[in-house]
Amino acid sequence: MRTASLFCSWVVMLGAATAAMAEETPQWRDLFNGKDLTGWVDVNTSPETWSVRDGMLICTGLPIGVMRSDRQYENFLLHIEWRHMEAGGNSGVFAWSTGTVEEGVRLPKGMEVQMLELDWVNQHKMKDGSLPPIAYVQGELFGAGGLKATPDNPRGSRSKSIEHRCKGKGEWNTYDVVFVDGVVKLSINGKFVNGISQSSVKKGYLCLESEGAEIHFRNIRIMELPPGVLTEDQIAPLVDE
């Protein structure tokens, strides 16, 4: 009987230890539940800008602005799938963002991961009539609204992808992005091709961007990772609800 009792105690302790380990192990979590906008807060768009259809998050693109996550994130992996529905469409996702916009400004401070439809470069010629570099529409990374960072593959202050992998209008693109300790690494459709580092902000809100054209999102997931060492100036201010 004593042996059986000890065995049962051991099983209970093992189960408790396993449960504790499972809680500590990073897990994927949905940021979009496929049904409604739970977990997201409108910043400066409209009730008509964002909707849900067939498990997709639909953004009309108007007015220009963002909605943000209901909490801040520091170190994490982000999986997000997106497709533009208009040629030359513009959008993006902001990380480590303030989640607010200043008066007269439509987009927030943050680290932007660009989402441009391929025809954008044909629709926005340079002053001399030449076309912008094709790299512009291939997941550029840059600090927006005053956020500073150091590009891996410089195009000015922006970092350009070293291989062109984005798909065009109506086709789904997959971004897998690593955000750790001020470093960003971007995988486009299954391959890491861009990076930026030394972000001046390392913790803040996630924002999805509405910028003039219809775009669809799906399968938005996050895996939070252990925190790092932060100073106050590296954390975006909390937004009062």
N, C-alpha and C positions, 0 to 999 in steps of 0.2 A: 504493500500500500504506500509505504514511504517513497519507494522508487517511482510509483505512478504519480504521486503528489509532486515530487521534484520535477518529473518530466513535464507535468502540466504547467508548473510555475515557469519552467524554462521556455515553453511554447508561448506563454503569455508575454514574457519579457522580450522574446525574439519578435513577436508580433508588434509590440510597442516600439521596439527599436527600428523595425522595418518601416512602420508608419512615420516615425520621426524623420528617417532618412528620405522617405518619399516627399515629405513636406519641404525638406531642404533642397532637394534636387530641382533645378530649374525645369519648369514645365511650359509648354506652349499654352497660350490662352487667347481666345477670340477677342479682338477689339471691336468687331462688328458681328452681331448675332444673326444677320441675314433676315431679320424680321422688322426691326425698327431702329431708331437712333439712340438707343440706350447706351450711355457711356460717352456721348458726344454733346458738346455745348456750342450753340451758334454764337459766333463772335460779332460778325458784321455783315452777314448775308441776309437771307429772308426765309420764311417758312416754306416757300415754294422752291428754294434752291436745291434742297436735299430731300430725297425720297427713297423708298425701298421697293424693288420689284424683282420677283423671281430670284430672291437671294442675292441681288446686287444692290449696291449703294449707287444711286443715280444722282449726278450733279449736273444741273442745267448750265452752269458756268456764269450765271448772272444772279445778282450783281457780283462784281469782283470782291472777294474777301475770303474768309476762312471759317471753319468750325474747328474746335479743339477738343482734345481728350479731357475727361473730367478730372484727371490727376496728372502729376508730373512723373517723368521717367528719367533715369540716369543711364545705367549701362544695360543694354538689351539687344536682342536680335529682332528685326522686323521683317515679316513676310507680307507682301502686298501685291495684288494682281490688278492691273488697270488696262483700259483700252479707251482711246479717243474715238469719238463718233463723228468728228468733223475734221477735214483736212486743215492742217496748221493749228490744231488745238493746243492749248497751253494749260498746264496745271503742275502740281507738285505736292510733295509732303514735306512739312517742316518738323524738325526734331529740336530738342533743347530750346524750345521757343518760349517767348513771353506769353503767348496765348492771348494777347491783347494787341490793339492797334492804336497808335497815337492819332490825335485829331488831324484830319487831312491826309492820312495815310491809309491805304487799303490792305496792306499785308504786314505781318508781324516781323519782329526780329527773331531770327532762328537760323538753323542749318537747313538749307533747302536741298532736297534731292529732286532735280528737275524731271518733269514728265512732259515732253513736247512731241507733238505729232510730226512726222518726218517732213511734211510739206511746209512746215514753218519757215525753213530757210529760203524757200522759193517765194514766199509771200512777204518777206521782210528783207529787201535788198539793202546793202550798205549805201552810204551817201554817194559813193563813186560808181554805183550801179552793180557792183560785184555781189555775189551771194555770201552770206555768213558761212563760216566753216561748218561742215556736216556734224562735227563733234558737238556742236551746240545742242543738237536734238538727241544726243545719246547719253542721257543721264548725267549731266553736269552736276557737280557739287560745289556749293558756295555759301558763304556767310551772307545772310540778308539782314537789312535793317541795322547794320552796325556790328554784327557778330564777326569776329576776326578768326581766320584759320589759315593754315599753310597747305596749298594744293600739292598733291603728289605729281600731277601732270599739268603744269601751269598753262592756263590761257588767261593771262592777267592774274587776278586774284581768284579765279575759278579753277576747278580741276576738271579736265576733260577725260572722257573714256579713251583708252588706248586701242579699243576695238569697237566697231560699230555693230550693235546687236539688237537695237530696238526695232519693233515691228510697227507697221503703219495703221492707218484708220481701220477700225473694226476688228483688229486683231489683238488678242490678249498678250500683255507683257507681264513678266514676273520680276519683281525686285526682291532680292534678299539682301538686307542691309545690316551690317554690324556697327553698333554705336557703343564704343567702350573708351572711357577715360579721355574724351576729346578727340578720339580717332574714329573715322568713318570709312568703311570698306563696302563698296557696292558691287553686287552681282546682278547682271542683267541677263535674264533668260538662261540661267545656268552656268554663268562664268563671271568670275571677279575681274572687273576691268577698270575700276576707278577707286580713288581714295583721297582723303584729306585729313589733316591732323592738326593738333594744337588749337582746338576750338577754344575760344575765350569763354564759352558757356558750356557746361557739361551736364546740366540737369534742367529740365523744363518740360513744357507741354508738347504733345504731338498735334499738328494741325494738318488738315486736308484743305487744299486750295481750290477755289472756284475762280477761274480767270478767263471767262469769255466764251467758253465752248463746252459742249456736253461731253462728260467723261464718266465712265462706269468703273466702280471698284468692287472687288470681291475678295474673299479669303484673306482678310486683314488679321494677322495674328502677331502676338508678341511673346517673347521669352525673356523675362527679366533675369539679369545676371547680378552677381554680388556687387555692392557699392564700392566706390573708391574713396580717395582722399579729396575733399572739396574745400575750397574757400568760399566765403559768402558771395563774393563777386562772380563766382562761377555757377551760381544757381539763379535761375529766373525767379523773379518775385512771384509769390502765390497770388492767384487771382481771387478776389472776394466774390463769392457766389451771390 
